Amino acid sequence: MKKLLLPISLFPLFLLFPFTALAHGGVSKNLGNTVVYLNQSPVSPLVGENVDMNFIIRDLNNQSLANLPVSIRMVDTFYGDASKDKEILTQQLTTDPNGSLDFNYTFKKENYFDVELTYQDPVTHAPESTGFLVQPRAAVSYYWLAIAALAGIAAGLLIAKLRKKQN
């Protein structure tokens, strides 16, 4: 019983402090004669958390598109009614020699945001546009979990004390 008491009492701490986990991920989209790769960190951001987005634009032969002018447009979307979408940011950036560009943003509210990239196709020279959807989420309150964990620990200690008296 004593061997189990320590792991059981430490388990609620692992539930209360999951903040050390980090997630990094990426997606890609084929667009005309190019492929756009997005690596975003964190993948599932919280409101108020800085989101690092690294876009890499390559041609279909996997060659970097260096010094490519790219327009980034951030849209606060409205589910079900595109007429209520609101543009909140536009930036003009240029890819580096590796076809890469970095974009950082801190989302101030919970919603769906469309990060749109527009650039010129390297073969047809026609404008190409694609978007990536980001959904920041509200921070979870761990207050209720802390109360449940403390109640569980108290109940466990009480049961252990009662069993000790019986023996």
Steps between C-alpha positions, in 0.01 A plus 500: 500500500780741590663436160184617324440807716780709343405437132131551578568828680731626219259416217282812553812717459549362149141597423540847647823592323489387135659826385836351409365316195587668171361418158644580159343396176468574135269482202544563129283612210560463128413818314556539126869431437596535866474325833456703820615340824393637837671410825314656792597506864297436704259302282206568731569846646336662798355850489781743584772255399751600231465277193806451278414411141773405256391481136722333239407546136652263244435416137380156387865387461554578870719802418489800734325813376743761630416871522134438420275790609214363712199680639370361830146589599344405836121468502280469809240264357133477582365147485213464257507855360808609303357852463579554871868402461736777607855561377719573800850506350683519167877468464732493201792260548767343278629145518863446596750303281341176624149605395407545863329781688405537864180654631413542869168599646335506842128430482297712739177298493362154440373458143595369157763705317600455138864572416501565124811511281499660155797488262582468131523151347861455376393339169175672397566824691132497599413595858449199728326510837457242774404505866562311820246495781617564858271459800635638827321358802424647837726402787352222709428572865653236724323625812242219504770242437706629793201472733427144380866403541516639854174325590639173361822535696308580820271200445799274435677615815181454704450146367866416570467634855179303563656179368806555717273529809326172409833314486 
